Each structure stands twice: as C-alpha cells, then as structure tokens.
Amino acid sequence: MNIEQIYTGCLAQGAYYIESDGEVAIIDPLREVTPYLKRAKNDKAKIKYIFETHFHADFVSGHVTLSKETGAPIIFGPTANPSFDAIIAKDGQEFKLGKITFKVLHTPGHTMESSTYLLKDEEGKDHAIFSGDTLFLGDVGRPDLAQKAADMTQEQLAGTLFDSLRTKIMPLSDDVIVYPAHGAGSACGKNMMKETVDTLGNQKKMNYALRADMTKEEFVKEVTDGLLPPPKYFPLNVKMNKEGYEDIEMVLDRGTRGLSPEEFELIANESEALVLDVRHQDEFVKGHIPRSIFIGLNGDFAPWVGALIADTKQPLLLVIPEGMEEEAVTRLSRVGFDASIGYLKGGIEAWKAAGKEIDEITSISAEEAKKMLDSADIKVFDVRKKGEFKSEHVLDAESTPLSELNKHLAEYPEKEDFLVHCAGGYRSVIASSILKSRGIHNLIDVKGGFGALKKEGVRTTDYVCPSTF
C-alpha cells in the first residue's frame, strides 16, 4: 500500500493518490489530471476509483476529466446529486482496491453529501481517514456553504456536523491517520494547523471541536463564531463540480494564445475583458497597462482571483512572465476561471516598444514612509485582514481589508496623498491596482508592508495575540 498526499500550497489543498497491488484510487483530484495519469503509468497501475468527499466550493475538481480519461467511476457519498454518471454510495458501503478497502462514512454537516473515506489495511484494520472538509487539523469545515442547497441554517448544519464527528469519526482508534482536504490558508475553515497530516488521537487532544465534554450547543456557537463571508466564487465552483465543465486542454489552448500589443489593445477596448497582470509586484509598480489589475502568481494567486474578480465567466486578458503562460491559465482554471482569451506576447516590453500608454504606482520604502509619518499628517490604510489589524497596527491607521476594498472606496482621500500597506507588500499592490482602476491615483504603496514599518520603528498599537480573539 502506498499513500501519497499531493499538496497544492496556493489552494492549501490536499489531493491523494493511493495504490495497492496495481490498483489506484484518487481522492479529490485537482483540475489538471495529467500528473495522476503519468504517476499511474509509471507505477504500471490502473486508476480504479475517483473518490469525491463532497462538492467542493473553493476549487474545481478534476473528477470529470479523470473519469473520462480512465473510465474509472466517480464516487460520492449519500445524497449527492451530480448531473453526470457517478456511484452514489450508501453509508457503510465498501470498495476494494488491491489488498485494501475503502469504507464510506457519511459525515454531513459541512455539506449534506460530505463523506469521509475510511481506509482499512490488508488485515482489515482501520488505518486512515480521508476526511475532506469534515475534519481539518485544528478545526472542522465551516457549516455555512450549503445553506441554499440544503435549506438549512448554518446552526442546523453545525449541529449535524457535531453528530457526524461524534458518531462516525471520534469512535475510531487514536492511531488512525487523518488526511484532510485542506490546511492553513484555506477559506473552508478558520483555525487550521500548518501541518497536513496527523493522528486522530492528537486531534482529539488539541482540536477545539473534538472536546469530549463539549455540548452540541457549545459546538454550534464555537464553530459558527467569527465566520467571514465566503468568497463569491464559491457557489460557481460548486455548480461546476456538480454539473461538469469544459476540458482543461481546451481552456489551455484558448488562454495561451499569444496576442500582439495591437490585438491585445483592440480586444481590451472592444470587449468587457479584464486585463489581469500576474507578474511580481515589484515589476507591476514600475510599469503596467493602465486600469489593469495585479494579482501575482508568487502569492495566493487563485484564491485572490476568486475573491476579487468573483465572476468565473469574466473574460480575461493576461500579462504573464515569459514561460509561465500555461501555469497561469492552469491556476486560473483550478478555481473555475476558464474565460482567459489570450496573453500579451512579448510582455510589457513589447507593449512599451509599440508606444502604448504605461501607468505606474508610487512605491516607497518603510524608511521613507516613517519620515513622512514623522513630518506630516498623512493617512495610513491597512489592507490586511481584520484579525491581523486587530492584533497590531500602525497608530491611527484605518482598516480597509483587501477582500472588502470596494466597500471602503469612499473612505480614501480624493486629493491628499495617503499610504497603503499590507503585511509584506503583495496585497497592498493588489489594492493599489484596484484603487487606480477606480480612478484613485493619489496613493503611495509601502514596500515590505507592516513588517518593514515596525522594523523601522513606526509607532504601533500594543500586540494582542490573535488566539485571544
């Protein structure tokens, strides 16, 4: 038996490749399925099953394409209702894979079809659970993503999740290994550990949601407390995962079409396409196409695209570092953004050489920012998350989180210069690009963000540990 966790940091997502005696199961595959096909070929093994723990909201799974390529059936837990052929397993149903067995544990709560797959070894001993978004390390799945479909409140779903954990998962042996679908950084939970594998016994000791003496009322209150609104693209990803989607090869063919500066400009002017620049933030601030939006590949690219652009059908024109075209389009497709219609061939240098207009962002060091703060009355806007701001922030700064930026546009000065910063410099450039696209140009980005400002001795509030919130 071989178990491999295939972890994608940008999405904080874990897919799984399990092989036994020449047969393979894939759990929660990513959109691009070639790596699984190559791995199985190298192992001289056959992909027999594709297990889906639930209808994912934060990414588009590769289940449809993988099933088409291999003939392997897609397996969902009870109550799932996909538009394509799939095995809708019963609670307790077992599937043989080589010398091992998978048992379906229906664990509703995150969503009503959510299921955990219990792996039994050759001797029939419980070995591991693939818990999807039911149980994370340090947390459990948020219970507010399936309200419309399930016609239930988040409190009712949380109560259902409480029952699932205590009747299906917590009775399992402490030495059972937990393989979750997500880790720290995913929007599917709120308090996940950075580790991606653990034992159930350790989770029983330290996961707040698995306290043995916890009442259902306490569980519901703690699990639903402090939930941020889910990103707007989540329902669109659920729809694709339930109904199917275009083959990724077609998406790649369309999105990796090189366009001359003249073609690029013509399409941008005559269509509703959004120009998305995915280079490094340091390159973007020095020169970019006017009104383009920056979201760099070097950061949490796909989640920010989903959160800020939201509409997965939005046509996109891309500015991409040379050689990264396929990666950019692939990473967009992972969150359902299949409408890329081409990229600027030759990049920003070709745009400049063609005599096209260029815009820039004023960006200064933390040292320069401190001098400005010491000598003048200049406003500071912090685009980090609310929790980061609450923990510690520049004295008198205003909180305008990037994910909610459009709600705060009226708060920015119309004429006076102001400073914008995040934690390290990535999110503030995203924010700056959005502000400029809205006609707000009197901003000054702070390189290195809050970390650099604090190091320079800029006055801040007293630090408060986030765990006390």
C-alpha positions in Angstrom: 0.0 0.0 0.0 1.2 3.5 -0.9 -0.4 6.7 0.1 0.8 10.0 -1.4 -0.6 13.4 -0.4 -0.3 15.8 -3.3 -0.5 19.2 -1.7 -1.0 22.5 -3.6 0.1 25.4 -1.4 -1.8 28.1 -3.4 -5.1 26.5 -2.6 -3.9 24.9 0.7 -5.5 21.7 -0.8 -4.6 18.1 -0.5 -5.4 15.5 -3.2 -4.5 11.8 -2.6 -3.0 9.1 -4.7 -3.4 5.6 -3.1 -2.0 2.5 -4.8 -2.4 -1.2 -3.8 -1.4 -4.2 -5.8 -1.6 -2.4 -9.2 -4.8 -0.5 -8.5 -5.1 3.2 -7.8 -7.7 5.5 -6.1 -7.6 9.3 -6.4 -9.3 11.4 -3.8 -10.3 15.0 -4.6 -8.1 15.5 -7.6 -7.2 18.9 -9.0 -8.4 20.1 -12.3 -5.3 19.1 -14.3 -5.2 15.3 -14.3 -2.0 14.6 -16.3 0.1 14.2 -13.1 -2.1 11.4 -11.9 -2.2 9.7 -15.3 1.6 9.8 -15.5 2.1 8.6 -12.0 -0.2 5.6 -12.6 1.6 4.8 -15.8 5.0 4.9 -14.1 3.6 2.6 -11.4 2.2 0.3 -14.1 -1.1 0.6 -12.2 -4.7 1.3 -13.2 -6.8 4.1 -11.8 -9.8 2.2 -10.5 -11.8 4.8 -8.4 -12.2 8.5 -8.1 -13.5 9.5 -4.7 -15.0 12.9 -4.1 -15.5 13.9 -0.4 -18.1 16.5 -1.4 -19.0 19.1 -3.9 -16.0 21.5 -3.5 -16.6 25.2 -3.3 -13.0 26.6 -3.3 -11.7 24.7 -6.4 -12.8 22.8 -9.4 -12.0 19.1 -9.0 -10.6 17.0 -11.9 -13.0 14.2 -11.3 -15.0 14.6 -14.6 -11.9 14.7 -16.8 -10.1 12.0 -14.9 -13.1 9.7 -15.3 -13.3 10.4 -19.0 -9.6 9.7 -19.4 -9.5 6.4 -17.4 -13.1 5.0 -17.4 -12.8 4.9 -13.5 -16.2 5.7 -11.8 -16.6 8.8 -9.7 -17.9 8.0 -6.2 -19.8 10.4 -4.0 -21.4 9.8 -0.6 -25.1 9.6 0.1 -27.5 12.4 -1.1 -25.1 13.7 -3.7 -26.9 14.7 -7.0 -24.4 15.3 -9.8 -25.6 15.8 -13.4 -23.1 13.2 -14.7 -22.8 9.5 -14.1 -21.4 8.6 -10.7 -21.8 6.0 -8.0 -23.8 7.4 -5.1 -22.5 5.2 -2.3 -24.5 4.2 0.7 -23.3 4.8 4.2 -21.0 1.9 5.2 -20.6 0.7 1.6 -17.1 -0.7 0.9 -14.9 -0.6 -2.2 -11.9 -3.0 -2.7 -8.7 -1.5 -4.0 -6.0 -4.2 -4.5 -5.4 -5.6 -1.0 -7.1 -2.7 0.9 -10.6 -1.5 1.4 -12.3 1.9 1.5 -15.4 2.3 3.6 -17.8 5.2 3.1 -18.7 7.1 6.3 -21.5 9.6 5.6 -20.5 12.7 7.6 -22.9 15.5 6.7 -22.5 19.0 8.2 -20.1 20.9 6.1 -22.4 20.0 3.3 -25.1 17.3 3.3 -23.3 15.0 0.9 -20.0 15.3 2.7 -18.4 11.9 3.3 -15.2 10.6 4.9 -13.4 7.6 3.4 -12.0 5.1 6.0 -9.1 3.1 4.6 -8.7 -0.4 6.0 -5.3 -2.2 5.5 -4.7 -5.8 4.3 -5.7 -7.2 7.7 -8.9 -5.2 7.8 -7.5 -2.8 10.5 -8.6 0.8 10.4 -5.5 2.7 9.0 -6.5 6.2 7.9 -9.4 8.5 7.1 -9.7 10.9 4.2 -11.9 13.5 5.9 -12.4 16.1 3.2 -13.8 19.2 4.7 -15.5 17.4 7.6 -12.4 17.3 9.9 -9.4 19.5 9.4 -6.3 19.6 11.6 -7.1 22.0 14.4 -10.6 22.8 13.0 -13.7 21.5 11.2 -15.3 22.5 8.0 -17.4 25.7 8.0 -21.1 24.9 8.1 -22.4 27.9 6.1 -21.6 26.9 2.5 -24.5 24.6 1.8 -27.4 26.6 3.2 -29.2 27.3 0.0 -28.9 23.8 -1.3 -29.7 22.1 1.9 -32.4 24.6 3.0 -30.9 24.6 6.5 -29.4 27.3 8.6 -25.7 27.3 9.4 -26.6 26.5 13.0 -28.6 23.4 11.9 -25.7 22.3 9.7 -23.3 22.8 12.6 -25.5 20.6 14.8 -25.4 17.9 12.0 -21.6 18.2 11.9 -21.4 17.7 15.6 -23.4 14.4 15.3 -21.2 13.3 12.4 -18.0 13.8 14.2 -19.1 12.1 17.4 -20.9 9.1 15.8 -18.6 8.4 12.8 -15.1 9.8 13.5 -14.4 10.2 17.2 -15.1 6.5 18.0 -12.3 5.5 15.7 -8.9 4.4 17.2 -6.4 7.1 18.2 -3.8 5.7 15.9 -5.9 6.3 12.8 -4.2 8.8 10.5 -6.1 11.9 9.4 -5.7 13.1 5.8 -7.8 16.3 5.4 -8.7 18.1 2.2 -7.2 21.5 3.3 -4.7 23.1 5.6 -3.9 26.6 6.9 -4.8 29.3 4.5 -7.9 27.8 3.1 -11.2 29.7 3.3 -13.1 26.5 4.1 -12.2 26.7 7.8 -10.9 29.4 10.2 -8.3 27.9 12.5 -6.4 25.2 10.6 -2.9 24.0 11.5 0.0 24.4 9.1 0.6 20.6 9.3 -1.2 18.5 6.8 -1.2 15.0 8.4 -1.8 14.0 12.0 -3.2 11.2 14.1 -6.8 11.2 15.2 -5.6 10.8 18.8 -3.7 14.0 18.7 -6.7 15.8 17.2 -8.9 14.6 20.0 -6.4 16.2 22.4 -5.9 19.6 20.7 -8.8 20.3 18.2 -11.3 22.5 20.0 -14.2 20.9 18.1 -13.4 17.4 19.3 -13.5 18.1 23.1 -15.1 15.1 24.7 -17.1 17.2 27.2 -18.4 19.6 24.6 -22.2 20.0 24.3 -23.9 20.4 20.9 -24.8 24.0 21.9 -21.2 24.9 22.7 -20.0 23.3 19.4 -22.5 25.2 17.3 -21.6 28.5 19.0 -17.8 28.0 18.6 -17.9 26.7 15.1 -20.2 29.5 13.8 -18.5 32.3 15.7 -16.3 34.6 13.6 -17.0 33.1 10.2 -16.1 35.6 7.5 -18.4 35.7 4.4 -17.4 33.0 1.9 -15.8 34.2 -1.3 -18.4 35.0 -4.0 -16.9 32.5 -6.5 -17.6 29.5 -4.2 -21.2 28.8 -5.5 -19.9 29.0 -9.0 -17.3 26.3 -8.3 -19.9 24.1 -6.6 -22.0 24.4 -9.8 -19.1 23.3 -12.0 -18.3 20.4 -9.7 -21.9 19.2 -9.7 -22.7 19.8 -13.4 -19.4 19.3 -15.2 -17.1 21.6 -17.1 -15.0 22.2 -20.2 -12.0 20.0 -20.8 -8.9 21.8 -19.4 -7.0 21.3 -22.7 -9.5 23.5 -24.5 -9.1 26.1 -21.8 -5.3 26.0 -22.1 -5.5 26.3 -25.9 -7.6 29.4 -25.7 -5.8 31.0 -22.8 -2.3 30.5 -24.0 -2.9 32.3 -27.3 -0.3 35.0 -27.8 -1.6 38.4 -28.8 0.4 41.3 -30.3 0.1 44.6 -28.5 -2.3 45.9 -31.2 -4.5 42.7 -30.9 -4.4 42.9 -27.2 -5.4 46.6 -27.1 -8.2 46.1 -29.6 -9.7 43.2 -27.7 -9.4 45.1 -24.4 -11.1 48.2 -25.9 -13.9 46.4 -27.8 -14.8 43.7 -25.2 -15.5 43.6 -21.5 -12.3 41.7 -20.9 -10.4 42.5 -17.7 -6.6 42.9 -18.0 -5.0 40.8 -15.3 -1.3 41.2 -14.6 0.2 38.2 -12.9 3.9 39.3 -12.7 5.8 40.1 -9.5 4.5 43.1 -7.6 7.9 44.9 -7.9 7.6 44.7 -11.7 4.0 45.8 -11.7 4.6 49.0 -9.8 7.4 50.1 -12.2 5.1 49.9 -15.3 1.8 48.3 -16.2 -1.1 48.7 -18.6 -3.5 51.4 -17.4 -6.5 50.1 -15.4 -5.1 46.6 -15.3 -5.5 44.6 -12.1 -2.5 43.0 -10.4 -2.7 39.6 -8.7 0.7 38.0 -8.8 1.5 34.3 -9.3 4.0 34.5 -6.5 1.3 34.9 -3.8 -2.1 33.3 -3.0 -3.0 33.8 -6.6 -6.0 31.6 -7.3 -7.9 32.4 -4.0 -7.4 36.1 -4.5 -8.6 35.9 -8.2 -11.7 34.1 -6.9 -12.3 36.5 -4.1 -11.8 39.8 -6.0 -12.9 39.0 -9.6 -15.7 36.6 -8.3 -17.4 36.0 -11.7 -15.8 32.9 -13.2 -17.2 33.8 -16.6 -15.3 37.1 -16.7 -13.2 37.3 -19.9 -9.5 37.8 -19.0 -6.6 39.2 -20.9 -3.3 38.2 -19.3 0.1 39.9 -18.8 2.4 37.0 -17.8 6.1 36.4 -17.2 7.6 34.7 -20.2 7.4 30.9 -19.9 4.7 31.0 -17.3 1.7 31.1 -19.7 0.5 27.5 -19.1 0.9 27.7 -15.4 -1.1 31.0 -15.1 -4.0 29.6 -17.2 -3.9 26.3 -15.3 -4.0 28.0 -11.9 -7.0 30.1 -13.0 -8.8 27.0 -14.2 -8.4 25.4 -10.8 -10.9 27.9 -9.4 -13.2 27.9 -12.4 -11.8 30.9 -14.3 -11.9 29.4 -17.8 -12.5 32.5 -19.8 -8.9 33.6 -20.4 -8.8 34.7 -24.1 -5.1 35.3 -24.6 -1.9 36.9 -23.2 0.3 39.8 -24.2 3.0 38.3 -26.4 6.4 39.8 -25.5 5.0 41.1 -22.2 5.1 44.7 -21.0 8.4 45.3 -23.0 6.5 44.7 -26.3 3.7 47.0 -25.1 6.3 49.8 -24.4 8.1 49.2 -27.7 4.7 49.6 -29.5 4.4 53.1 -28.0 1.4 52.1 -25.8 0.5 54.0 -22.6 2.1 52.9 -19.3 1.0 53.6 -15.8 3.0 53.3 -12.5 2.4 53.1 -8.8 4.3 55.3 -6.4 6.0 52.9 -4.0 8.4 53.9 -1.2 10.4 52.1 1.4 9.4 51.8 5.1 12.2 54.2 6.0 10.7 56.9 3.7 7.2 56.2 5.0 8.4 56.7 8.6 9.9 60.1 7.6 6.6 61.1 6.1 4.6 60.0 9.1 7.0 61.8 11.4 6.9 65.1 9.5 3.4 65.3 8.1 -0.2 64.4 8.8 -0.8 61.6 6.3 -3.4 58.9 6.4 -2.5 55.2 6.5 -4.7 52.5 5.2 -4.1 48.9 6.2 -5.4 46.3 3.8 -4.6 43.2 5.9 -7.4 41.0 7.3 -9.4 42.4 10.3 -7.7 39.9 12.6 -4.2 41.0 11.6 -5.2 44.6 12.1 -6.8 43.9 15.5 -3.7 42.1 16.6 -1.4 45.1 15.9 -1.4 48.0 13.6 0.2 51.4 12.8 -1.1 54.0 15.2 -4.2 55.8 13.8 -4.2 53.6 10.7 -7.6 52.7 9.2 -8.6 49.1 8.4 -9.8 48.5 4.8 -9.3 44.8 4.2 -8.5 43.8 0.7 -11.3 41.3 0.5 -13.8 44.2 1.2 -12.0 47.0 -0.6 -14.9 48.1 -2.7 -16.9 48.8 0.4 -14.3 51.3 1.6 -13.7 53.4 -1.6 -15.5 56.4 -0.2 -13.1 56.5 2.8 -10.0 57.2 0.7 -9.0 60.9 0.3 -9.9 62.4 -3.0 -6.8 64.7 -3.3 -4.4 64.3 -0.5 -1.7 61.6 -0.7 -2.2 58.5 1.5 -0.2 55.4 2.4 -1.3 51.8 1.7 0.3 48.8 3.2 -0.3 45.1 4.0 1.9 42.6 5.8 4.7 42.2 3.3 3.9 44.1 0.1 1.8 41.7 -2.0 -1.7 42.6 -1.0 -1.1 46.3 -1.0 -0.1 46.3 -4.6 -3.3 44.3 -5.4 -5.2 47.0 -3.5 -3.3 49.8 -5.2 -4.1 48.4 -8.7 -7.8 48.2 -7.8 -7.9 51.7 -6.4 -6.2 53.1 -9.6 -8.6 51.2 -11.8 -11.4 53.1 -9.8 -9.7 56.4 -10.5 -7.9 56.8 -7.2 -4.3 57.7 -8.1 -3.1 59.7 -5.0 -1.9 56.5 -3.2 1.6 55.6 -2.1 2.4 51.9 -1.6 4.8 50.9 1.2 7.3 48.2 0.2 7.6 45.4 2.8 4.4 46.3 4.5 3.7 46.3 8.2 6.8 44.1 8.9 9.1 46.7 7.4 7.3 49.6 9.1 7.5 48.0 12.5 11.2 47.3 12.0 11.8 51.0 11.2 10.2 52.0 14.5 6.9 53.3 13.3 4.6 53.7 16.2 2.1 50.8 16.6 -0.6 49.6 18.9 0.3 47.0 21.6 0.4 43.5 20.3 -2.6 41.2 21.1 -2.3 37.5 20.4 -4.9 36.5 17.7 -5.7 33.4 19.7 -7.4 35.5 22.3 -9.9 37.0 19.9 
